[in-house]
Amino acid sequence: MQDSTKAIPQGADSVPTLRDLYARLGPRNGIAARVVAHLAAAGTSVALSTVFNVIYGRSNHAAVTDAFLTVVAAEKERRADVAARTRALAA
């Protein structure tokens, strides 16, 4: 399992981007597909390429951005829960 506590690099004028969050989750994380599924459950149909265009800053779609942040927050909570459960079982 990856270390999900890596800090997002920030300089004096650096602001974290969606791409930074996506990269922090590691390769082949499936987040984009989960964003599409999350939006489909809410009744909005978007292509996977639309999600990646928003993540990489080539497009600005508010619903996709909100869904991405929601899915990333849920994934962060899930990873923290898995880590806590692992520590509890190892003790």
C-alpha positions in Angstrom: 0.0 0.0 0.0 1.2 3.5 -0.8 2.0 6.1 1.7 -1.0 8.5 1.4 0.6 11.0 3.7 2.9 12.5 1.1 2.9 16.2 1.1 1.9 18.2 -1.9 4.9 20.3 -2.9 4.2 23.9 -2.3 6.4 26.9 -3.0 5.9 30.5 -2.2 3.3 30.9 -4.9 2.4 27.2 -5.6 -1.2 26.2 -5.3 -2.1 22.5 -5.3 -4.0 21.5 -8.4 -6.4 18.6 -9.2 -3.5 17.0 -11.0 -1.4 17.1 -7.8 -4.2 15.3 -6.0 -4.5 12.7 -8.8 -0.8 12.1 -8.9 -0.6 11.7 -5.1 -3.1 8.7 -5.3 -0.6 6.7 -7.3 -0.7 5.0 -10.7 -3.7 3.0 -11.9 -5.9 4.4 -9.1 -9.2 4.2 -10.9 -10.4 7.5 -9.5 -11.4 8.9 -12.9 -13.7 5.9 -13.5 -15.2 6.4 -10.1 -15.9 10.0 -10.9 -17.8 9.0 -14.0 -19.8 6.4 -11.9 -20.4 9.0 -9.2 -21.8 11.5 -11.8 -23.8 8.8 -13.5 -25.5 7.9 -10.2 -26.4 11.6 -9.9 -27.8 11.6 -13.4 -25.0 13.3 -15.3 -23.3 11.6 -18.1 -19.7 12.5 -18.9 -16.9 10.7 -20.7 -13.7 9.5 -19.1 -11.8 11.9 -21.3 -13.8 14.8 -19.9 -12.7 13.9 -16.4 -9.1 13.7 -17.4 -9.4 17.1 -19.2 -10.6 18.6 -15.9 -7.9 16.9 -13.9 -5.1 18.1 -16.2 -6.5 21.6 -16.4 -7.5 21.6 -20.0 -11.2 22.0 -19.2 -13.3 23.6 -16.4 -16.4 21.7 -15.6 -17.8 22.5 -12.1 -19.8 19.2 -11.7 -16.8 17.1 -12.6 -14.5 19.1 -10.3 -16.9 18.7 -7.4 -17.3 15.0 -8.1 -13.6 14.5 -8.3 -13.0 16.2 -5.0 -15.8 14.1 -3.4 -14.3 10.9 -4.7 -10.8 11.8 -3.7 -11.9 12.7 -0.1 -13.8 9.3 0.1 -10.7 7.5 -1.1 -8.5 9.3 1.4 -10.9 8.3 4.2 -10.9 4.7 2.9 -7.1 4.5 2.9 -6.9 5.9 6.4 -9.5 3.4 7.6 -7.6 0.5 6.0 -4.3 1.7 7.6 -6.0 2.0 11.0 -7.5 -1.4 10.8 -4.2 -2.9 9.7 -2.4 -1.3 12.6 -5.1 -2.6 15.0 -4.9 -6.2 13.7 -1.1 -6.1 13.8 -1.0 -5.1 17.4 
